[in-house]
Amino acid sequence: MKIVLFKIPLPLTCDEYKVAQLWSVAETSRKETGGGSGVEILKNEPCEEKLPDGTIANGYYTKKIYHTRDKVPGWVRKLAEAVVGENALDLQEEAWNLFPYCRTIITHPRFAGFEIVIESQHLNDRGDNPAPENLCISNYLSLNGKPVSFSSLDVEYINIAQEMDPSFCPEDPTKVRSEKAGRGPIPPVDKWWETFPEPMMCCYKIVRFNFNYLWLVQRKVENYFMSEEHKLFNRLHKQLYCWMDQWHGLTMDDIRRIESQVAEELKQELHKGEAKGYRPQEDKQAKK
């Protein structure tokens, strides 16, 4: 089992991020769905849920299936199919968006030993909060059945100005300025968020991953999926920033309408044509 605290500083307000994140997830789902691979949305409905601090919050509950067979390297695919069998890389995601707190749980319907829990808190700061509310009292702060302190977690900052493989993420925040918001580009330096002009916010994300299998295999799989979470968080937030002029000014009513439209589109596109979006480099070479 692994637990990591990710910190993602962004030149936005939390109110802007609430819209931006939902719009960007919908857009990414469009770009990554087709040919039997991608996102299938089963539920998207209002909910009422208890926060870690005991208070009740209103938000939205979503349930999705991620068809990821074409999104992982061959060794992961072979291992999953050996352990689970057919449709081994169809993962179920349940999420409670109670913004500024969110909780996401990813499981495998037929393999109880696989679980990823992501808890997020969004704050108007620069990633320097030593104990973000709700996360520091998370019910998921345990390793192998033993409680761990929030302050002892491994911490990884995600720098959206850091160069990334353009085949995985062509968007580059160091070259994009938002005309609508009058922000950017982001300087291509480490810790740019410490001196960047306001507004600034940070996404704090605790990720706990458990793969209950043979020890050597468990360690390799947990390390792989945690590194993938880092890459996916980085890509999503690079895109979120670079797409600012497309979502800036939208309301939550606009977002709910877009989500309904996208859910219908995904139903139509999921099994059409070839797989879309990112594929591991080894699979692209095999296709040539």
Salt bridges, closest charged atoms under 4 A:
GLU16 OE2 - ARG183 NH2 2.83
GLU16 OE2 - HIS248 NE2 3.41
GLU27 OE1 - ARG30 NH1 3.26
GLU27 OE2 - LYS31 NZ 3.82
GLU32 OE1 - LYS71 NZ 2.63
GLU32 OE2 - ARG235 NH1 3.39
GLU40 OE1 - HIS67 NE2 2.81
GLU49 OE2 - ARG103 NH2 2.95
ASP70 OD1 - ARG279 NH1 3.68
GLU81 OE2 - ARG69 NE 2.92
ASP90 OD1 - HIS67 ND1 3.12
GLU115 OE1 - ARG208 NH2 3.27
GLU156 OE1 - HIS230 ND1 2.69
ASP172 OD2 - LYS175 NZ 3.96
GLU198 OE2 - ARG126 NH2 3.11
GLU228 OE2 - LYS231 NZ 3.20
ASP254 OD1 - ARG257 NH2 3.58
GLU259 OE1 - ARG256 NH1 2.72
GLU264 OE2 - LYS267 NZ 3.39
GLU265 OE1 - ARG30 NE 3.07
GLU269 OE2 - LYS272 NZ 3.93
GLU269 OE1 - LYS276 NZ 3.57
ASP283 OD2 - ARG77 NH1 3.16
